[in-house]
Amino acid sequence: MAGASGRPVMSASGRCDSTDPGALWLVFSVRYDVQPMRFAVLVLAATAMLVSFFAPPGAAQGIADRGVRYSVEFEGLDEAGELNGLVRDSSSLLSKVDDPPPSRAALRRRADDDLERFETAARSLGYYDAVFVADIRPGAAASDPPVVVVAAETGVAYTVAAVDIRNLDGSSPAIGIGLPQRRIGLEAGAQARSAQVIAAEAAVLRMLQERGHPLASSGDRTVLIDRDSKTMTVTLRFDPGPAARFGPVSVKGAETVDPGFVLRRLPWRFGETADVRKIEGGRRNLAATGVFETVAVQFGDAVDGEGLLPVEVTVVERLPRSIGAGLSVSTAEGFGVNAFWTHRNLFGGAERLDLNARLGEVETGLTGDLRLPDVIVNDQDLDLQRRPGAGDDRGLRFAESERRRPLRAPHERHPVGRLRRDAGAQPDRGGRRREPFHPGRPARSAPPSTPRTTC
């Protein structure tokens, strides 16, 4: 028996069936003894759950119908174009039309909050004289819900009068180099959009960081509105910081990977003009090796007396090995078993070894691929592969040398150079020279190869 604590009591009993003396039945029972107050709480909770479960579908809708339902209309925005869509997208009157407020006063507050959003949206597109007014009107019929009418007087869109770039102390120009206006994206005569002002500030900061000022930062910007001429004047202020060149590089987190391999993947030389694009390129190059879980490449905090800025490379290595297996069933090739084993850092320089085995009714074989990075030159890989050849149990062996694409700026285009050196082509049994295998171009007489799993 359970006491006042309300613990469950479990009992078990056995019995024999009179019709079948050899059958034994075990009967388990659970009884839960509770105090009277707890029992009443449990009964109320169960009743509430049953009511909510069996309530008709329209009950929740009936509760929502108790609010003040309404509709929304806009006036004066048909010719506003982009502003018309932005106002509608920012309106809580439209987004919450299916969630009516509890009273007419709450509906008025919702409309007043929308007016502030509409004015902000209009200013972001250069409509600094726009005025919005909301009015709650009765419906066309007595049974119709009220209508919230938003009337707008947009006025004309302001234009950019001038863009001035200065130092934090007000001196001009910001630095002694020319900044291309086409990359800034904010020119005199353009519509005064706040998004373009912010984008222009980011573009100027980016150009400074690309042109030898990696520690540049932006200051306060000033936007002056002339309501008489309907124009806007923008002043952007920057702290370019000292001119810097690439300094010493420190590598952290490389435990099994040779730090020299990391340095070879960085696309700059000691003493070159600092450029944030090369920092980003180095990060991409290291991530593409496949041996790191995360890669961070960033400038140091200060430039030394010789104008050199150190670079910090922090990596987290991946687990070097992967193993896997799978089964395949095909009406053409029947039943097959596949397995692979991969090592991404065989000798400490991101050397990758892939072994794939297949055992099937039609095809059985072992394939291997060893890729050695930075052979002879830093941007050239040597790929040694073994593929089973048709009618030749020894298989086909060859070597391929591939030049990796050099780092370029995103806006520069160039042809991709590719150099192949094939070796080990063997004559077939008929005396003809058999073509070596290349990835993406199967040998003429070779059967379809088994897809490999890449990790």
C-alpha positions in Angstrom: 0.0 0.0 0.0 1.1 3.5 -0.8 1.1 6.0 2.0 0.6 9.8 1.9 3.4 10.1 -0.5 1.3 8.8 -3.4 3.7 6.2 -4.6 2.4 3.6 -7.1 1.9 0.0 -5.8 2.5 -2.9 -8.2 1.4 -6.4 -7.4 1.7 -9.7 -9.4 -0.3 -12.9 -9.1 -0.4 -16.2 -10.9 -3.2 -18.5 -11.8 -3.8 -21.7 -13.8 -6.5 -22.0 -16.5 -9.0 -24.7 -15.6 -9.5 -25.6 -19.2 -5.7 -25.9 -19.8 -4.0 -27.1 -16.6 -0.6 -26.6 -18.2 -1.1 -22.9 -18.9 0.2 -20.4 -16.3 -1.0 -16.8 -16.5 0.8 -13.9 -14.8 -1.3 -10.8 -14.0 0.2 -7.5 -13.2 -1.7 -4.6 -11.7 -0.7 -1.1 -10.8 -2.5 1.1 -8.3 -1.7 4.7 -7.6 -2.9 6.0 -4.2 -3.0 9.8 -3.9 -4.2 12.3 -1.4 -7.6 13.8 -1.9 -6.3 17.2 -3.0 -3.9 15.8 -5.5 -6.7 13.6 -6.8 -8.9 16.6 -7.4 -6.1 18.4 -9.3 -5.6 15.4 -11.5 -9.3 15.1 -12.2 -9.5 18.8 -13.2 -6.4 18.5 -15.5 -7.8 15.4 -17.2 -11.1 17.2 -17.7 -9.4 20.2 -19.3 -7.5 18.0 -21.6 -10.6 16.1 -22.7 -12.5 19.4 -23.3 -9.7 20.8 -25.4 -9.4 17.6 -27.4 -13.0 17.2 -28.2 -13.8 20.9 -28.7 -15.3 21.7 -32.1 -12.9 23.2 -34.7 -14.7 26.6 -34.6 -14.2 27.2 -30.9 -10.8 28.8 -31.2 -12.0 30.9 -34.2 -14.9 32.0 -32.0 -12.5 33.3 -29.4 -10.6 35.2 -32.2 -13.9 36.7 -33.5 -14.3 38.5 -30.2 -11.6 41.0 -31.3 -12.1 44.0 -33.6 -11.9 42.6 -37.1 -10.9 45.1 -39.8 -9.6 45.6 -43.4 -6.8 47.9 -44.7 -6.7 50.3 -47.7 -3.9 52.5 -49.0 -4.3 55.8 -50.8 -1.7 57.8 -52.7 0.8 55.0 -53.2 -0.2 53.6 -56.6 2.4 55.8 -58.4 5.1 55.4 -55.7 6.5 52.2 -57.2 9.2 50.8 -54.8 7.9 52.7 -51.9 4.4 51.1 -52.3 5.8 47.6 -51.8 8.1 48.7 -49.0 5.2 50.3 -47.0 3.1 47.2 -47.4 5.9 44.9 -46.4 6.5 46.9 -43.2 2.9 47.2 -42.2 1.7 45.3 -39.1 -1.9 46.2 -40.0 -1.5 43.9 -43.0 0.7 41.2 -41.3 -1.6 40.9 -38.3 -5.0 41.3 -40.1 -5.9 37.7 -39.0 -5.0 38.6 -35.4 -7.6 41.3 -34.5 -6.9 43.6 -31.6 -9.2 43.3 -28.6 -10.6 46.8 -28.8 -10.9 49.8 -31.1 -8.4 51.7 -29.0 -5.9 48.8 -29.6 -6.6 49.1 -33.3 -5.8 52.8 -33.2 -2.4 52.1 -31.4 -1.6 49.5 -34.1 -2.3 52.0 -36.8 -0.2 54.7 -35.1 2.8 52.3 -34.8 2.5 51.7 -38.5 2.8 55.4 -39.3 6.2 55.5 -37.8 7.3 52.5 -39.8 6.0 54.1 -43.0 7.9 57.3 -42.4 11.1 55.4 -41.8 10.6 53.3 -45.0 10.0 56.5 -47.0 13.1 58.2 -45.7 15.2 55.1 -46.6 14.3 55.7 -50.2 14.8 59.4 -50.2 11.2 60.6 -49.6 12.0 62.9 -46.7 8.8 65.0 -47.2 6.4 62.0 -47.1 3.4 62.3 -44.7 1.2 59.4 -43.7 -2.2 59.6 -42.0 -4.4 56.7 -40.8 -8.2 57.0 -40.4 -10.5 54.3 -39.1 -13.8 54.4 -41.0 -17.0 52.3 -40.7 -17.6 49.6 -43.2 -19.9 50.0 -46.3 -22.7 48.1 -44.5 -23.6 48.0 -40.8 -22.4 44.4 -40.5 -19.1 45.1 -42.3 -15.9 45.5 -40.2 -14.2 48.9 -40.0 -11.7 50.0 -42.6 -8.3 51.4 -41.7 -7.5 53.9 -44.5 -3.8 55.0 -44.8 -3.5 58.1 -46.9 0.0 59.0 -48.1 1.6 62.2 -49.6 5.0 61.0 -50.7 6.4 64.2 -52.3 9.5 63.9 -54.5 12.5 61.7 -53.9 15.6 63.6 -52.8 18.9 63.2 -54.8 22.5 63.1 -53.8 24.3 66.4 -54.2 27.8 65.4 -53.2 29.8 62.7 -51.5 32.8 63.8 -49.5 35.5 61.4 -48.1 37.6 62.7 -45.2 39.9 61.7 -42.4 38.6 61.6 -38.8 40.1 65.0 -38.2 38.3 66.5 -41.2 41.3 66.7 -43.6 40.7 65.7 -47.2 41.3 63.4 -49.0 41.2 60.4 -46.6 44.5 59.0 -48.1 46.7 60.0 -50.9 45.3 57.5 -53.5 42.5 57.8 -55.9 39.3 55.9 -55.1 37.2 54.9 -58.1 33.8 56.3 -57.8 32.2 53.4 -59.7 33.1 51.1 -56.8 31.8 53.4 -54.2 28.3 53.2 -55.9 27.1 56.6 -54.7 27.2 59.4 -57.2 25.8 62.9 -57.5 22.4 62.9 -59.0 21.4 59.4 -57.7 18.4 58.9 -55.6 19.2 59.4 -51.9 18.8 55.9 -50.6 20.1 55.1 -47.1 21.1 51.6 -48.1 23.4 53.0 -50.8 25.0 55.4 -48.2 25.8 52.5 -45.9 27.1 50.4 -48.9 29.3 53.2 -50.0 30.9 53.5 -46.6 31.6 49.7 -46.6 33.0 50.0 -50.2 35.4 52.8 -49.3 36.6 50.9 -46.2 37.1 47.8 -48.3 39.2 49.7 -50.8 41.4 51.1 -48.1 42.0 47.5 -46.8 42.9 46.3 -50.3 45.4 49.1 -50.9 47.9 48.8 -48.1 45.8 50.0 -45.1 44.4 46.7 -43.6 43.8 48.3 -40.2 41.5 51.1 -41.6 38.3 51.8 -39.7 35.2 53.9 -40.4 34.1 56.9 -38.3 31.0 58.9 -38.0 29.1 59.7 -41.2 27.2 62.9 -41.7 24.1 63.2 -43.9 22.7 66.7 -44.5 19.3 67.2 -46.0 18.5 70.4 -47.9 14.7 70.7 -48.1 14.8 73.7 -50.4 16.9 72.0 -53.1 15.6 68.5 -52.3 19.1 67.1 -52.1 21.3 65.2 -49.7 25.1 65.7 -49.0 27.0 62.8 -47.5 30.3 63.0 -45.6 32.1 59.8 -44.9 35.0 59.7 -42.3 37.7 57.1 -42.0 40.8 56.3 -40.1 43.1 54.7 -42.7 45.7 53.7 -40.1 49.3 53.2 -41.1 50.4 51.8 -44.4 51.5 48.2 -43.9 53.3 45.4 -45.7 53.0 41.6 -45.1 55.2 40.7 -42.1 56.0 37.4 -40.3 53.4 34.6 -40.2 52.7 32.5 -37.1 50.9 29.2 -37.4 48.9 27.8 -34.5 47.1 24.5 -34.2 49.1 22.5 -36.8 49.9 19.3 -34.8 50.4 16.7 -37.5 50.5 19.0 -40.6 53.9 20.5 -41.4 53.8 24.3 -40.8 55.9 24.8 -43.9 53.0 23.3 -46.0 50.7 25.9 -44.4 53.1 28.7 -45.4 53.4 27.5 -49.0 49.6 27.8 -49.4 49.6 31.5 -48.5 49.4 33.6 -51.7 51.8 36.5 -50.8 55.4 37.1 -50.2 57.1 38.7 -47.2 57.2 42.5 -47.6 54.5 42.8 -50.2 51.8 45.5 -49.8 49.2 44.3 -47.4 45.9 43.3 -49.1 42.9 41.8 -47.4 42.0 39.9 -50.6 45.2 37.8 -50.2 44.2 37.1 -46.6 40.9 35.7 -47.8 42.6 33.8 -50.6 45.0 32.2 -48.1 42.0 31.1 -46.0 40.3 29.5 -49.0 43.6 27.7 -50.1 44.0 26.2 -46.7 40.4 25.2 -46.4 40.5 23.5 -49.8 43.2 21.1 -48.7 40.7 19.1 -46.7 42.9 18.5 -43.7 41.5 21.3 -41.5 38.2 21.5 -39.7 38.4 25.3 -39.3 40.8 27.9 -40.7 41.3 31.5 -39.5 43.8 33.9 -41.2 43.9 37.4 -39.9 46.2 40.4 -39.6 47.9 41.3 -36.3 47.0 44.3 -34.2 49.8 46.7 -34.8 52.4 47.6 -37.5 56.0 47.5 -36.4 58.6 50.3 -37.0 59.5 48.9 -40.4 56.0 49.0 -41.6 55.5 45.2 -41.3 52.2 43.7 -40.1 52.3 40.2 -38.7 49.7 37.6 -39.9 48.2 34.9 -37.6 47.1 31.6 -39.0 45.0 29.4 -36.6 43.8 26.0 -37.8 42.0 23.0 -36.3 42.9 19.7 -37.9 40.4 17.2 -39.1 40.6 13.5 -38.2 43.0 12.2 -40.9 41.4 8.9 -41.6 38.0 7.9 -42.9 36.6 4.4 -43.5 33.3 3.3 -44.9 31.4 0.4 -46.6 28.2 -0.1 -48.5 26.0 -2.6 -50.4 24.6 -2.2 -53.8 21.9 -4.1 -55.8 21.4 -3.6 -59.5 19.6 -5.5 -62.2 22.5 -4.9 -64.5 25.4 -5.7 -62.2 23.7 -7.8 -59.5 24.8 -7.7 -55.8 28.0 -5.8 -54.8 29.9 -4.8 -51.8 31.9 -1.5 -51.7 34.5 -0.3 -49.1 36.8 2.7 -49.0 39.7 3.9 -46.8 41.1 7.5 -46.9 44.0 9.2 -45.3 44.2 13.0 -45.8 47.6 13.7 -44.3 49.8 10.7 -45.0 53.2 12.3 -44.6 52.4 15.6 -42.9 52.0 17.6 -46.0 48.3 17.0 -46.9 49.2 13.9 -49.0 45.9 12.1 -49.7 45.6 8.4 -50.2 42.3 6.9 -51.3 41.7 3.1 -51.5 38.5 1.7 -52.9 37.5 -1.9 -53.1 34.5 -3.5 -54.8 33.4 -7.1 -54.8 30.5 -7.9 -57.1 29.0 -10.3 -59.5 30.2 -8.3 -62.6 33.1 -6.2 -61.3 35.7 -6.9 -58.7 38.8 -4.8 -58.1 40.9 -2.4 -56.1 41.5 1.2 -57.0 44.0 3.6 -55.5 44.7 7.3 -55.7 47.7 9.1 -54.2 47.8 12.9 -54.5 51.0 14.7 -53.6 50.7 18.5 -53.3 53.3 21.1 -54.2 55.5 18.9 -56.4 58.4 20.9 -57.9 56.4 24.1 -57.6 54.0 25.2 -55.0 50.9 25.2 -57.2 51.3 21.8 -58.8 50.0 18.5 -57.6 51.2 15.0 -58.6 48.4 12.4 -58.8 49.3 8.7 -58.9 46.4 6.5 -59.7 45.7 2.8 -60.2 42.7 1.6 -62.1 41.8 -1.9 -63.3 42.3 -2.3 -67.0 40.2 -4.4 -69.4 41.7 -7.8 -69.9 44.7 -7.0 -67.8 44.9 -8.2 -64.2 47.8 -5.9 -63.5 45.7 -2.8 -64.1 46.7 0.5 -65.6 49.1 2.8 -63.8 49.8 6.4 -64.7 50.9 9.7 -63.2 49.3 13.1 -63.7 50.7 16.5 -62.9 48.1 19.3 -62.4 48.7 23.0 -62.0 46.3 24.6 -59.5 44.6 27.9 -60.4 46.6 30.8 -59.1 44.9 33.3 -56.8 43.3 36.2 -58.5 41.0 39.0 -57.5 37.3 38.2 -57.8 36.8 40.7 -60.7 39.8 39.3 -62.7 39.3 36.5 -65.2 41.9 34.3 -66.7 42.1 31.0 -68.6 42.8 27.9 -66.4 46.2 26.4 -67.3 46.5 22.6 -67.0 49.5 20.5 -67.5 49.4 16.7 -67.7 52.2 14.3 -67.9 51.0 10.7 -68.5 53.2 7.7 -68.0 52.8 4.0 -68.0 50.4 3.6 -71.0 50.5 -0.1 -72.0 49.7 -1.9 -75.3 46.7 -4.1 -75.2 46.8 -7.7 -76.5 46.2 -6.7 -80.1 49.4 -4.5 -80.1 47.5 -1.2 -80.1 48.4 1.5 -77.7 45.8 1.8 -74.9 44.9 5.3 -73.7 45.7 6.1 -70.0 42.8 6.8 -67.7 41.9 10.3 -66.7 39.4 11.4 -64.1 36.2 12.4 -65.8 37.2 10.6 -69.1 36.9 6.8 -68.8 39.1 4.5 -70.8 37.4 3.3 -74.0 37.5 -0.4 -73.2 37.2 -0.1 -69.4 33.8 -1.1 -67.7 32.0 1.6 -65.7 33.8 2.3 -62.5 32.2 2.1 -59.1 31.4 5.6 -57.7 33.7 6.6 -54.9 32.7 8.1 -51.6 34.6 11.3 -50.8 34.9 12.6 -47.3 
